[in-house]
Amino acid sequence: MLALVTGASKGIGRAIALELARNNFDVAVNYNHSMEAAEALCNEIRQLNVKCEIFRADVSIQEEAAKMFGEIKASMGNISVLVNNAGITKDGLLLRMKPENWLAVINTNLNAAFYCTQLAIKDMSKARYGRIINISSVVGLIGNAGQCNYSASKAGIIGLTKSVAREYAGYGITANAIAPGFIDTGMTDILKQEVKESILKNIPVGRIGKPEEVARAVMFFADEKSAYITGQVLAVDGGMTMV
Ligand code: NAP
């Protein structure tokens, strides 16, 4: 079975691609800027005796996403598992948020997931099988000062997940979301030390999460045996958002 992971060159996407490969999936690795990192990942994946190819596309642009889907189909076949992982932050307080920073984040984190889901769903419907896993965030559940754009995109992806889950439940396709908390990647590396410390105070487990811990949860939803689980949001956050 073939899995596509968007934004797989680094961080959480990279860990997801490796976890899927370890579980015998062929992997289409999407990247935008980091070609060398994507190639290195692909070489690592091929050593696990599964197929892997890299595909450059800015998935926030529908035409580029569509071209990539065509290329994947031609060289690797139909996609059974889609992981919408590509994401960016452009933080700022509401009053200072520039419209272009609002739009860039919505385009990358939410619109790209819509484009890729729409592009994947026809073949999944025909096959009467599919697994769609969307990477949301805890801030899509509880909000965050300074991240109105990012929180809106991550809340939006939960709505998208549940609607797709309802529309395609009868086609053997599940759609679920993961809401990671504070995970050790380039995205969180840029935070100031005092910000990191104040986040850590609110994590019951008492530490930052690892990309591999998010990847485990993705693999759970990607499994053929998870057929009766759809429209769910699983927080991988060290207990940060438990109620
Ligand atoms: P990261 O280390 O900054 O990696 C982001 C990845 O997304 C890169 O591989 C990048 O590819 C790719 N990407 C960005 N824009 C893209 C585009 N337009 N088209 C294709 N690929 C694109 O971030 P991360 O922490 O792994 O984040 C992965 C996902 O987890 C994101 O959706 C993020 O919002 C979510 N998340 C992260 C955390 C956290 O604490 N780290 C928490 C909650 C949710 P290139 O480098 O090739 O451009």
Boltz pocket constraint, residues with backbone or C-beta under 6 A from the ligand:
constraints:
  - pocket:
      binder: B
      contacts: [[A, 6], [A, 7], [A, 8], [A, 9], [A, 10], [A, 11], [A, 12], [A, 13], [A, 30], [A, 31], [A, 32], [A, 33], [A, 34], [A, 35], [A, 57], [A, 58], [A, 59], [A, 60], [A, 84], [A, 85], [A, 86], [A, 87], [A, 88], [A, 108], [A, 109], [A, 135], [A, 136], [A, 137], [A, 138], [A, 179], [A, 180], [A, 181], [A, 182], [A, 183], [A, 184], [A, 185], [A, 186], [A, 187], [A, 188]]
      max_distance: 6.0
